[in-house]
């Protein structure tokens, strides 16, 4: 099965922009590439850019293009009612909660899900509705403010919208169509165009190893800093079994100083965002393996440092 974990340490939008910029650099220096390998023709960039365009238009989790049109229309219609109710709830909330508490109350009421929900993000819509309904139930008296703010009937109005959406949404889930297939296909496509790109970039650094100015055009983080500011600083940890060479996807890592920690939780890597001001000690824990400690890890600003570990499974004597 193709790997469906992103191999790139940036957003999708940044990935596409970086790749397009990198292939422009390739085209500008194509003569050098052609001397290294015959495959590096001008058309090679055209094919790569076409693959990027194809990846862009694949559906994300929010778009759910696999959903039947009649069901999508129902969800859109019912969802619009829910969005309108959420906007009203926001208005009622802001009438009675002011100052520093407002933001926290909006999150509790589901407003943080509104943006994704308004883009046909059905999971976000369902989450928003659940949070909003619970918030109203817990704060009815405060929101009504006597009779000066939220109408008493709005409790039922919001719940009715939630229930109507939920009914169709649950049918959607039960149909088996709400899989991550579309999303997985997009990640697989993104990984493919990223791999082609990084192979070209590696050859670019080889070709122009004696020309530092051009060589810098074939360093991913340099391009990332051009399109989205300085890249993410931190470390990306992978763990493999020494015998099978397979990724271990259920490990934990703790970093000192800073008390930074995390779990892979089914992913083949764990990323931790950190500063580049310290020398770090990384302790990786995996069930069935000895605890592994790596000392003196130094980071570079804007770079996701790779820490690739290979562990030997603990032998249990009889």
ZIRASUL-V288326 format. One record per pair of residues at least 4 apart in sequence whose ideal C-beta (glycine too) atoms are under 6 Angstrom apart, sorted by sequence separation. I is the first residue (numbers start at 0). GAP is how many residues later the second one is. D is the distance in Angstrom with one decimal. If there is no record, write none. Layout:
I|GAP|D + I|GAP|D
//
This chain:
9|4|4.0 + 13|4|5.9 + 39|4|5.5 + 58|4|4.2 + 66|4|5.6 + 74|4|5.5 + 92|4|5.6 + 96|4|5.2 + 100|4|5.7 + 112|4|5.4 + 116|4|5.3 + 134|4|5.9 + 138|4|5.3 + 144|4|3.9 + 149|4|5.1 + 152|4|5.9 + 153|4|6.0 + 155|4|5.9 + 164|4|5.8 + 165|4|6.0 + 179|4|5.2 + 210|4|5.9 + 9|5|5.5 + 66|5|4.8 + 96|5|5.2 + 105|5|4.0 + 106|5|4.9 + 115|5|3.6 + 143|5|5.9 + 172|5|4.9 + 224|5|5.1 + 239|5|5.6 + 240|5|5.6 + 254|5|4.2 + 33|6|5.2 + 58|6|3.8 + 143|6|5.0 + 171|6|5.5 + 207|6|4.2 + 215|6|5.5 + 224|6|5.9 + 263|6|4.7 + 284|6|5.3 + 298|6|5.1 + 7|7|5.2 + 32|7|3.6 + 116|7|4.4 + 142|7|4.2 + 207|7|4.4 + 223|7|4.3 + 239|7|5.7 + 253|7|4.3 + 96|8|4.6 + 115|8|3.6 + 116|8|4.0 + 261|8|5.3 + 283|8|4.6 + 238|9|4.4 + 252|9|6.0 + 204|10|5.4 + 220|10|4.8 + 261|10|5.6 + 282|10|5.1 + 112|11|4.4 + 116|11|5.0 + 251|11|4.9 + 29|12|5.7 + 92|12|5.7 + 238|12|4.9 + 259|12|5.3 + 281|12|4.6 + 204|13|5.0 + 250|13|5.2 + 112|14|5.0 + 203|14|3.2 + 259|14|6.0 + 280|14|4.9 + 112|15|3.8 + 248|15|5.3 + 281|15|5.7 + 92|16|5.8 + 236|16|5.3 + 200|17|4.6 + 248|17|5.2 + 252|17|5.7 + 278|17|5.5 + 279|17|4.4 + 291|17|5.9 + 26|18|5.0 + 109|18|3.8 + 25|19|5.3 + 135|19|5.7 + 248|19|5.6 + 278|19|5.4 + 88|20|5.9 + 89|21|5.7 + 109|21|3.3 + 246|21|3.9 + 256|21|5.7 + 22|22|4.7 + 109|22|4.3 + 135|22|5.8 + 288|22|4.5 + 108|23|5.4 + 275|23|4.2 + 275|24|5.7 + 288|24|5.7 + 289|24|6.0 + 22|25|5.5 + 254|25|5.2 + 255|25|5.0 + 275|25|4.4 + 287|25|5.7 + 288|25|5.9 + 22|26|5.7 + 108|26|4.1 + 132|26|5.7 + 287|26|5.8 + 107|27|5.5 + 254|27|5.3 + 85|28|5.8 + 132|29|5.2 + 253|29|4.9 + 237|31|4.7 + 252|31|5.0 + 18|33|5.4 + 128|33|4.0 + 235|33|5.4 + 236|33|4.7 + 250|33|5.8 + 251|33|4.7 + 82|35|5.8 + 235|35|5.0 + 250|35|4.4 + 15|36|5.9 + 234|37|5.6 + 233|38|5.1 + 247|38|5.7 + 233|39|4.2 + 15|40|5.9 + 233|40|4.6 + 231|41|5.9 + 88|43|5.5 + 125|43|5.5 + 232|43|5.3 + 78|46|5.3 + 85|46|5.8 + 95|46|5.5 + 74|47|6.0 + 81|47|5.6 + 121|47|5.9 + 95|49|5.6 + 91|51|5.0 + 94|54|5.0 + 61|57|5.4 + 91|57|5.5 + 91|58|4.1 + 61|59|4.1 + 232|66|5.9 + 232|68|5.3 + 235|68|5.0 + 241|68|5.1 + 232|69|5.9 + 233|70|5.6 + 234|70|4.4 + 235|70|5.3 + 236|70|4.7 + 237|70|4.9 + 238|70|4.8 + 239|70|5.0 + 241|70|4.6 + 230|71|4.3 + 229|72|4.0 + 231|72|5.5 + 234|72|5.4 + 238|72|6.0 + 84|73|4.9 + 84|76|4.9 + 224|77|5.9 + 81|79|4.8 + 80|80|4.6 + 220|81|5.5 + 220|82|5.4 + 81|83|5.3 + 77|86|5.2 + 77|87|4.3 + 74|93|5.7 + 73|94|4.9 + 70|101|5.8 + 66|110|5.8 + 65|111|5.4 + 65|116|5.7 + 64|117|6.0 + 60|122|4.3 + 58|123|4.2 + 57|127|5.7 + 57|128|4.2 + 57|131|5.7 + 54|134|4.0 + 54|135|5.5 + 54|138|5.5 + 51|141|5.4 + 50|142|5.0 + 47|148|5.9 + 35|167|5.9 + 35|171|5.4 + 21|175|6.0 + 31|175|4.7 + 18|178|5.1 + 3|180|4.3 + 5|181|5.7 + 3|183|5.0 + 6|184|4.8 + 1|186|4.5 + 7|186|4.9 + 6|187|5.7 + 24|192|4.4 + 21|201|5.6 + 20|202|5.2 + 17|205|4.6 + 17|206|5.4 + 17|209|5.7 + 16|210|4.4 + 13|213|5.9 + 9|214|5.8 + 13|214|4.8 + 8|223|5.9 + 4|262|5.2 + 4|263|5.4 + 8|295|4.2
//
